[in-house]
């Protein structure tokens, strides 16, 4: 069985990583928060740490910032295209060339916006004139020039978030860490700030590492995402790869929706060549699939709803079943098909109105390279 | 739904006081009539304290000229001001230590004990302790004793305040490049300021009219104001005492009200 589910994407691996996290582990008493985590983050990347609560993503972020000390492993920052390497773990939080934007924003309530933003520069011992110039500049970047004199409690949630961001980026850190930056905002503001964050990251040219539990947020903002679960990195890849080529069942389930069919994989192709998958449903049909992760034996076949075609003509069938439900969403509709021997109905999404009635016998088909054989991480202890 | 509405109406009815206004008035009368009598009588021209003979500020004048009272007042001020400063510093540090670095319910309970145990027990204990280590009883021993319970009151108020402040403020300060000392003075202290000020004012008012502990731990030559008043009252209540009590009342009221105002104002921020 595959015990190392890490699969690094090599899209931008040619440059020296800015931040290199190597084999970092951390345990509290008996609970393991981080288990042998290794991630490389590249310059100017918008990187997301994604996972359900308790997966270790915040612990990792705090370890980079200096508020948690890992038990083992190393975290280094490479300056000047790798000519200079800084061991972050040897430095206290106030000496690290990274800044953290807190989930609560942690704005100093007894200081106005300008003072809040200037705080970090004052600590560097920068000249007053230069501080003023830098603060004015960053206030303009986040469009809060007219709020410079306001106290944090006089600002809206979105404005507070921008002050917190300004306070962090005014220091021009090598790396900006953001802990659930949008979770305190309401839905509408959140959508605006998603775009805003992306724009700002581009504008200031700082590498962003965002922690989030919201997969849509991560998918829409990040260049690359590390999916974490139980303290382990499940997969590091760009959003499209995560969606179309998940490394295991956890990632497939966490990113987007899909139907999972248990079965047996007999051929380890390791490529995108179609291969056979024997499903554990009545009749043990052999289904078209690909096996890029080289899985052998008991495994799971994942199908995204938009890849499944529904036919009335049962001759083309990969699987046959009965329509149990149809949902119309305006632009598209979802048909739920019950397959004998499968616990949950198989979902198929088509454009337009539902083409089949509830109770109708239908056949399902898909392209082999849209059906991926995955390691069943949920059954491994 | 209608059930909930009916319940809400009933709750609203119950919240209007109705006939309960009567016990409320009686209770307030019980609390404040003695105080009112005291204040009124302090402006009485008569020498017998409880017979009204016309308005006069004579007793306030006599008060200022009374050597004993002036001396007691100065002693009390020395104790109250120094005890407030010491208790505030120590109590704040104690609170931060207990709440941030040594999370333990037992330690926290022990830090608050001097504020809770009976004054008499504390007074006897302190007296025994002072004679054990050979400290001569003086204004200084009163000061130390007031610091003991004052510190506990400050710690109680500041611990409550610490519970309300966002612990990530200090982390944010560290993250932005501040060392531990800068963080303490620029972030921790200002965010605790309302609690610290409230605690300090509380200690000041408590120390101002503290009798039992001062009685036990004071030396014979430096009586504080409450002790002076006690020795004067033993020979009967004079109108001077009324005037003095009225002044003390005014001071305590002002301090308590301003403490409340400061905490409310800074809490809003």
Interface residues (C-beta under 8 A of the other chain):
Chain A: X65 X66 X67 X92 X93 X94 X95 X99 X100 X102 X103 X104 X106 X108 X109 X110 X119 X120 X123 X124 X151 X153 X167 X168 X171
Chain B: X166 X168 X169 X171 X172 X173 X174 X175 X176 X177 X178 X179 X182 X186 X187 X190 X191 X193 X268 X269
